[in-house]
Amino acid sequence: MSINNISKEDIINAFKYRHATKEFDAEKKLTEEEINFILQTANLSPSSFGFEPWHFIVVQDQELRDLLKPVAWGAPLKLDTASHFVLGLSMKAPMTKWDSEYIMRMMKDVKQLPEDVIEMYSKFYREFQERDFNLDTDKKLFDWASKQTYIALGNMMTSAALVGIDSCPIEGFHQEKVEKLLQEKFDVDTEKYGLSYMVAFGYRKQEPAHPKSRRDFNEIVTWK
Ligand SMILES: Cc1cc2nc3c(=O)[nH]c(=O)nc-3n(C[C@H](O)[C@H](O)[C@H](O)COP(=O)(O)O)c2cc1C
């Protein structure tokens, strides 16, 4: 396995190349291998306690994409032109609470932890939720899960940029209305999952209208 054959310059160039693509070239599609590569970087992303509180829906059906337009003001042009359009869902309280069935299954079946370690881990996880992070409402638990799902977002967009694929993250939607739609038309159990973001992948139609603007490096970093 080789993990050090990409130069730092190449990586920084990929970060500079990535921009929030407003319109994609509708004729240029990602291959199945390319979209699976991107999704795999989500799958391999880190998460708190390693509980992976996410799910991704790849929306390729144009009729379903069209249904999203009226409730997602930031998305219409991407829904029409992106090669692949992904919904980043995060788990809600019934899935992520320390004693949920899902958490138990993760520890037992996915992580294959022995009983005594599960007991110890559960206690620790409970204290983390109830004492350390004060995750005492459904909203707080969902937002905490969302934080993990955003790590996967960053990884997907960066990996895409590294192989020359464009992307656009999208939060321009009405959360409640989209969730109603997800329940009615996308078979999503919205008691268990909520939408954190949408993200479109494809190839840019044109170069960005504006050069990248960022605050000065020294303004965002403090050394002590
Ligand atoms: C969480 C998040 C949500 C965003 N939502 C939208 C959106 O709904 N529509 C859109 O066109 N751009 C959206 N953007 C893109 C940002 O406007 C863009 O990343 C920012 O202006 C910096 O520009 P750059 O990504 O091209 O460097 C979003 C970005 C992030 C990280």
The ligand as an ORCA input file, in Angstrom:
! r2SCAN-3c Opt
* xyz 0 1
  C     -22.508     23.364      4.735
  C     -22.505     24.135      3.451
  C     -23.696     24.474      2.844
  C     -23.711     25.138      1.614
  N     -24.908     25.360      0.970
  C     -24.882     25.834     -0.315
  C     -26.082     25.896     -1.092
  O     -27.175     25.563     -0.630
  N     -26.006     26.311     -2.383
  C     -24.805     26.682     -2.938
  O     -24.776     27.034     -4.130
  N     -23.654     26.656     -2.216
  C     -23.667     26.221     -0.939
  N     -22.484     26.143     -0.218
  C     -21.224     26.582     -0.834
  C     -20.592     27.789     -0.148
  O     -21.285     28.956     -0.475
  C     -19.114     27.848     -0.568
  O     -18.470     26.680     -0.144
  C     -18.386     29.065      0.004
  O     -18.930     30.259     -0.496
  C     -16.901     29.040     -0.324
  O     -16.672     28.945     -1.714
  P     -15.855     27.727     -2.359
  O     -16.430     26.460     -1.800
  O     -16.117     27.849     -3.832
  O     -14.413     27.903     -2.001
  C     -22.476     25.523      1.030
  C     -21.280     25.209      1.683
  C     -21.285     24.497      2.853
  C     -19.974     24.100      3.470
*
